[in-house]
Amino acid sequence: MSTRSGGDKAAVRRRRSRAERRRVWTTGTPWQKAPEPTPADGADPYGDPDPEWMRIDWREHRRVVEVDTSSLEPHPGSPADPARTEVNYVEMGEGEPIVLVHGLGGCWQNWLENIPHFARTHRVIAPDLPGFGDSPLPGWEITMEAYGRLLSMLFEQLETGPVNLVGNSMGGFISAEVTVSQPAAVKKLVLVSAAGVSHAKAYRRPAETAGRMARAAAPMLLRYREQSLRRPGLRHRVFRNLFYKPNDLPPELIWEITRPGINSPGLVAALRALTGYDILDRLDDVEIPTLIVWGQQDYVVPPADAFEYARLIPHAHLEIFERCGHLPMAEHPVRFNRLLEGFLGA
C-alpha cells in the first residue's frame, strides 16, 4: 500500500486549495461535481487539425454599419453620439440568417470555426458588440437590455427577418434577452455556456472591481499572452480557465479569440450590466425551440446553470460536452457544427 509523506499531503492540499479558489473566483459560486456528459453522436475531436478559417481572406467579409440607436438612453459625459452606433461585423453566405453573438471580452473571431461551415447554407452574421472587438464604445448606457435592443435594431437594419440566434457566455445572456423581449425577431435560440443564472444573483461591486483590476493588469497579461503562444507550459496556465486543453488548440485560434480580451473598452461597463440583471422569471415565455450547449469543465459559467436554463425554458434540449471548457464551438467544432446543423434543420 502506497503512503504519502506529510510534505506530499501538504502539497496536495495546497494544489486543491488553489484549484478551489480559481473555480470560486471564475464562477462566483462554490464548485459542484461535474455533470455527466451527453454522448456524442459521431466524431468528436478536440480542436480542428485543419482549420478552414485559416485559408480565408476575412477582409472580404468585414462590414461596418451605423445603427440608429436614438431610442436608447444616452450615457452622460460620453463623447460618442448616442443616436448613431457603429457596429463592426462579419457576413458570409446566403440563405436563412444565423447571428452569432460573442461573450464578455470576446469578438466575432470567437466563431472562426463555425462561420465557414454554416456559410455554405446560411447567411451568417457575427457582430462585435459595441465596446468590444472593433466596434467602438457607444454613446448610450451599456446594459443587457440595451445590447438586446441594439441587436434587434441591427437585424432590422440588415433586413434579416427572424434569425437563428446563437450566443456564447454574455452573448447567450443577451440572446435570451432578445428572445424574451422581442420574440418575433428570433426563430430558434442557442445558448452556449450562457451567463445569466449565477450572474443574476451576483453582487455588482465585486464584479466591477474585478473588471477594473483586469483592465489595470492588461499590459502585463498581454505580454504573457504573446509569450504563451511560444511556450506551451505558460499557455496552459494563462488559458486553462477558458479552454479545457489550450495546448491542443491551434495557437493562432487562441490568439484571435483572445485578441481584445481585457483591453476591451466596454469590459467594466458590461460586467456591471451583467451582474444582478435577472430575466429568469421570463424564460418560461420562450416558446421557440432552444438548444443549450455547455462544457463539462466550464470554469467561467458553472454547468449547474445549464440545468437551470433547461428547467426554465419549456422547449429546451441540453447537451453537455465532455473534455470541454467555456467555448464548446471552438474546442469541439466538429461536434458543435454537426449538432447545430441538425438543430437548425429539424
Secondary structure, 3 states (H helix, E strand, C coil): CCCCCHHHHHHHHHHHHHHHHHHHHHHCCCCCCCCCCCCCCCCCCCCCCCCHHHHCCHHHHEEEEEEECCCCCECCCCCCCCCEEEEEEEEECCCEEEEEECCCCCCHHHHCCCHHHHHCCEEEEEECCCCCCCCCCCCECCCHHHHHHHHHHHHHHCCCCCEEEEEECHHHHHHHHHHHHCHHHEEEEEEECCCCCHHHHCCHHHHHHHHHHHHHCHHHHHHHHHHHCCCHHHHHHHHCCCCCCHHHCCHHHHHHHCCCHHHCCCHHHHHHHHCCCCCHHHHHHCCCCEEEEEECCCCCCCCHHHHHHHHHCCCEEEEEECCCCCCHHHHCHHHHHHHHHHHHHC
